[in-house]
Amino acid sequence: MIKRFLILLLIIACTLPGSALAAPPLDLVRQTVNQVLEVLRNPALVGTARRERLSALVRARFDFALMSQWTLGPFWRQADASQKERFITLYSDLLETSYLGKVESYTDEKINFLGEKIDGERAEVETVVATKSADIPLTYRLARQGDDWKVYDVVIEGVSLVRNYRSSFGEIARKDGIDGLLKQLEQKVKAQEADRGRKSG
């Protein structure tokens, strides 16, 4: 009888929403940030090898598809499947470079994890980058993905990465259409990658 009861509890637990199974957002963000910093502080990792390792860590924790939908807003529904796929690819490259560009300048500073706020399927993790001259707030916004939490926005010094692009992309899409936006985004990504290559080289 007890054995059957335990089995029933296990079945119920496995069918419940991910709230009981998902690791806390704070722990997941701390793990990813610490892994990123370990890579940045590793003198053996330079150039392409370092960028590939950082890219893998960021893409495992960020939900670029969700970020793309929220950034394009109503224009997301107007785009066809190939345009959506292309936008996700370009936008993820842009955001990854923007995020890592900020983080790479904090390699010797201390990251303080202040806490988390969970509201249903959404969460925020507050951190502060403690530098010699100032404390820089950096907030991660996450959405639940089954048993996991994925970052869908990063707020750096009060500026949301997603919101920062939403208005500018909307203006371009209204004026030049989705294809025009993709063309300009591709040019921006190439310019950004070239600039980052010069700095790291």
C-alpha positions as CSV (number, residue, x, y, z in Angstrom):
1,M,0.0,0.0,0.0
2,I,2.8,2.4,0.9
3,K,4.7,1.5,-2.2
4,R,1.7,2.2,-4.4
5,F,1.2,5.6,-2.6
6,L,4.8,6.6,-3.2
7,I,4.6,5.6,-6.9
8,L,1.4,7.7,-7.2
9,L,3.2,10.7,-5.6
10,L,6.0,10.3,-8.1
11,I,3.6,10.2,-11.1
12,I,1.9,13.4,-9.8
13,A,5.2,15.2,-9.3
14,C,6.3,14.4,-12.8
15,T,3.1,15.7,-14.3
16,L,3.0,19.0,-12.3
17,P,4.2,22.3,-13.9
18,G,7.9,22.9,-13.8
19,S,7.8,25.1,-10.7
20,A,8.8,22.3,-8.4
21,L,11.5,21.0,-10.7
22,A,13.1,24.2,-12.1
23,A,16.3,25.4,-10.5
24,P,16.1,28.9,-9.1
25,P,16.8,31.6,-11.7
26,L,19.4,33.2,-9.4
27,D,21.4,30.0,-9.3
28,L,21.2,29.5,-13.1
29,V,22.3,33.1,-13.8
30,R,25.1,32.9,-11.3
31,Q,26.3,29.7,-12.9
32,T,26.3,31.1,-16.4
33,V,28.0,34.4,-15.3
34,N,30.7,32.6,-13.4
35,Q,31.4,30.3,-16.4
36,V,31.7,33.4,-18.6
37,L,34.1,35.1,-16.2
38,E,36.2,31.9,-16.0
39,V,36.6,31.9,-19.8
40,L,37.5,35.6,-19.8
41,R,40.1,35.1,-17.1
42,N,41.6,32.1,-18.8
43,P,44.9,33.3,-20.5
44,A,45.0,30.1,-22.6
45,L,41.7,31.1,-24.3
46,V,42.1,33.9,-26.8
47,G,40.7,35.0,-30.1
48,T,38.3,32.6,-31.9
49,A,38.6,29.9,-29.2
50,R,37.4,32.3,-26.5
51,R,34.6,33.7,-28.6
52,E,33.3,30.3,-29.4
53,R,33.3,29.2,-25.8
54,L,31.6,32.4,-24.7
55,S,29.0,32.1,-27.5
56,A,28.1,28.5,-26.4
57,L,27.6,29.7,-22.8
58,V,25.4,32.6,-23.8
59,R,23.3,30.7,-26.3
60,A,22.6,28.0,-23.8
61,R,21.1,30.5,-21.3
62,F,19.4,33.0,-23.6
63,D,16.1,32.6,-25.5
64,F,16.9,34.5,-28.7
65,A,13.7,33.3,-30.4
66,L,11.5,34.9,-27.7
67,M,13.6,38.0,-27.7
68,S,13.2,38.3,-31.4
69,Q,9.4,38.0,-31.2
70,W,9.1,40.7,-28.5
71,T,11.5,43.0,-30.3
72,L,9.7,42.9,-33.6
73,G,6.2,43.0,-32.0
74,P,3.5,43.3,-34.6
75,F,6.0,43.0,-37.4
76,W,6.8,39.4,-36.3
77,R,3.4,38.3,-37.4
78,Q,3.9,40.0,-40.8
79,A,7.2,38.1,-41.4
80,D,7.3,34.8,-43.2
81,A,9.1,31.7,-41.9
82,S,12.4,32.4,-43.7
83,Q,12.4,36.1,-42.6
84,K,11.8,35.1,-39.0
85,E,14.6,32.5,-39.1
86,R,17.0,35.1,-40.6
87,F,16.0,37.7,-38.1
88,I,16.6,35.4,-35.2
89,T,20.0,34.5,-36.5
90,L,21.1,38.1,-37.1
91,Y,19.5,39.5,-33.9
92,S,21.1,36.8,-31.7
93,D,24.5,37.6,-33.2
94,L,23.9,41.3,-32.5
95,L,22.7,40.8,-28.9
96,E,25.4,38.3,-28.1
97,T,28.1,40.7,-29.3
98,S,26.5,43.6,-27.4
99,Y,26.2,41.6,-24.1
100,L,29.7,40.1,-24.3
101,G,31.1,43.4,-25.3
102,K,29.8,44.8,-22.0
103,V,30.9,41.7,-19.9
104,E,34.4,41.6,-21.4
105,S,35.1,45.0,-19.8
106,Y,34.3,43.6,-16.3
107,T,36.8,40.7,-16.2
108,D,38.6,42.0,-13.0
109,E,35.6,43.4,-11.2
110,K,33.4,41.6,-8.7
111,I,29.9,40.5,-9.6
112,N,27.4,40.7,-6.7
113,F,24.2,38.7,-7.0
114,L,21.6,40.6,-5.0
115,G,18.5,38.4,-5.4
116,E,15.7,37.2,-7.5
117,K,12.0,38.1,-8.0
118,I,9.7,35.4,-9.4
119,D,6.2,36.3,-10.7
120,G,4.6,33.2,-12.3
121,E,6.4,32.3,-15.5
122,R,8.7,35.4,-15.3
123,A,11.6,36.3,-13.1
124,E,14.3,38.9,-12.6
125,V,17.7,38.4,-11.2
126,E,19.4,41.6,-9.9
127,T,23.2,41.8,-10.0
128,V,25.7,44.6,-9.6
129,V,29.2,44.9,-11.2
130,A,31.4,46.5,-8.6
131,T,34.1,48.6,-10.2
132,K,36.7,50.9,-8.6
133,S,34.7,54.0,-9.7
134,A,31.1,52.9,-9.6
135,D,28.6,50.1,-9.1
136,I,26.9,49.1,-12.3
137,P,23.5,47.5,-12.1
138,L,22.7,44.7,-14.4
139,T,19.4,42.9,-14.4
140,Y,18.5,39.6,-16.1
141,R,14.9,39.0,-17.1
142,L,14.0,35.4,-17.5
143,A,11.0,33.3,-18.7
144,R,10.3,29.7,-17.6
145,Q,11.0,27.1,-20.2
146,G,9.7,23.8,-18.8
147,D,12.3,22.8,-16.1
148,D,14.6,25.6,-17.0
149,W,14.8,29.4,-17.0
150,K,15.9,31.3,-20.1
151,V,17.1,35.0,-20.3
152,Y,14.9,37.1,-22.6
153,D,16.3,40.5,-21.8
154,V,19.2,42.1,-20.1
155,V,19.0,45.6,-18.5
156,I,22.4,47.2,-18.3
157,E,22.6,50.5,-16.4
158,G,18.9,50.9,-16.7
159,V,18.8,50.3,-20.5
160,S,17.0,47.2,-21.8
161,L,18.7,45.5,-24.7
162,V,15.4,44.4,-26.2
163,R,13.6,47.7,-25.7
164,N,16.6,49.6,-27.1
165,Y,16.3,47.8,-30.4
166,R,12.5,47.6,-30.5
167,S,11.8,51.2,-31.4
168,S,14.6,51.6,-33.9
169,F,13.7,48.3,-35.6
170,G,10.1,49.2,-35.7
171,E,10.9,52.5,-37.6
172,I,13.0,50.7,-40.1
173,A,10.4,47.9,-40.7
174,R,7.6,50.5,-41.2
175,K,9.8,52.4,-43.7
176,D,11.7,49.7,-45.6
177,G,9.7,46.5,-44.7
178,I,11.1,43.3,-43.2
179,D,13.6,42.7,-46.0
180,G,14.9,46.3,-45.5
181,L,15.3,45.7,-41.8
182,L,17.2,42.4,-42.4
183,K,19.6,44.1,-44.8
184,Q,20.4,46.9,-42.3
185,L,20.7,44.4,-39.5
186,E,23.1,42.3,-41.5
187,Q,25.3,45.3,-42.1
188,K,25.2,46.3,-38.4
189,V,26.2,42.7,-37.4
190,K,29.1,42.7,-39.8
191,A,30.3,46.1,-38.6
192,Q,30.0,45.1,-34.9
193,E,31.9,41.8,-35.5
194,A,34.6,43.6,-37.3
195,D,35.0,46.1,-34.5
196,R,35.1,43.4,-31.9
197,G,37.7,41.5,-34.0
198,R,39.9,44.6,-34.0
199,K,39.6,45.1,-30.3
200,S,40.3,41.4,-29.4
201,G,43.0,41.1,-32.0
